[in-house]
Amino acid sequence: MKKLTLMLAICAGIGMTAAHAADPQQLAKDKNCLSCHGVDNKILGPAYKMVAAKYKGKAGMEAQLADKIRKGGAGVWGPIPMPANNVTEEEAKTLAHWILSL
């Protein structure tokens, strides 16, 4: 029974990851990113479309943004710091790719 429960938990986690890969905006919502960032409008942090425009065509930005999503940062968009976020490395990469694609 314990093995079945463990397998179900693993499969549910894989399904959640696959769902988020298919819908990164849902991942942003689930991780509360949209509490501080709007897609089109600034809330506490910049709008994601502003981030995409600022870094458009700059090499290595996806990795840098993913790192900032995970570790947080300050000073680039104003005085309010962005805290570190409880996301996996893969989730951070998914979010960064989505943001920069806007």
C-alpha positions in Angstrom: 0.0 0.0 0.0 2.9 2.4 0.8 4.4 1.7 -2.6 1.1 2.5 -4.3 0.8 5.8 -2.3 4.3 6.7 -3.2 3.8 6.0 -6.9 0.6 8.0 -7.0 2.4 11.0 -5.3 5.2 10.8 -7.8 2.8 10.6 -10.8 0.8 13.5 -9.4 4.0 15.6 -9.2 5.0 14.7 -12.7 1.5 15.6 -13.9 1.7 19.0 -12.2 5.1 19.6 -13.8 3.8 18.7 -17.2 0.7 20.9 -16.7 2.9 23.8 -15.7 5.2 23.3 -18.7 2.1 23.5 -20.9 0.8 26.6 -19.1 3.5 28.7 -17.6 1.0 31.5 -16.7 -0.7 29.0 -14.5 2.6 28.2 -12.9 3.2 31.9 -12.2 -0.3 32.1 -10.7 0.3 28.9 -8.5 3.7 30.3 -7.3 2.1 33.7 -6.5 4.2 35.6 -9.0 1.1 37.4 -10.2 0.6 38.9 -6.8 3.4 41.3 -7.5 3.7 41.2 -11.3 1.1 41.7 -14.0 1.5 40.5 -17.5 0.6 43.9 -18.9 0.7 46.1 -15.8 3.1 47.0 -13.0 1.9 46.0 -9.6 4.8 46.0 -7.0 7.3 44.7 -9.6 7.4 45.4 -13.3 5.0 44.0 -15.8 6.3 40.9 -17.4 6.0 42.6 -20.8 8.3 45.4 -19.5 10.8 42.8 -18.5 10.7 41.1 -21.9 11.1 44.4 -23.7 14.1 45.4 -21.5 16.0 42.2 -22.1 14.9 41.4 -25.7 17.8 40.1 -27.7 20.3 40.1 -24.8 22.3 36.8 -24.7 22.1 34.7 -21.5 19.1 36.6 -20.1 16.9 33.5 -19.7 19.4 31.9 -17.4 20.0 35.2 -15.5 16.3 35.8 -15.1 15.7 32.2 -13.9 18.5 32.7 -11.3 16.9 36.0 -10.2 13.5 34.3 -9.9 14.9 31.7 -7.6 17.3 33.9 -5.5 15.5 37.3 -5.6 17.1 40.6 -6.4 17.0 44.3 -5.8 17.7 47.6 -7.4 17.0 46.9 -11.1 13.4 48.0 -11.1 13.2 50.3 -8.2 13.6 50.2 -4.4 11.3 47.3 -3.7 13.4 44.1 -3.5 12.1 40.8 -5.0 12.3 38.0 -2.5 13.7 34.6 -3.3 10.9 32.3 -4.6 10.1 28.7 -3.7 10.5 27.3 -7.2 12.6 24.5 -8.6 15.3 25.3 -11.1 13.1 23.8 -13.9 10.1 25.9 -12.8 12.4 29.1 -12.8 13.5 28.2 -16.3 10.0 27.7 -17.5 8.9 31.1 -16.0 11.9 32.9 -17.4 11.3 31.5 -20.9 7.7 32.5 -20.7 8.3 36.0 -19.5 10.9 36.7 -22.2 8.6 35.4 -24.8 6.0 38.0 -24.1 
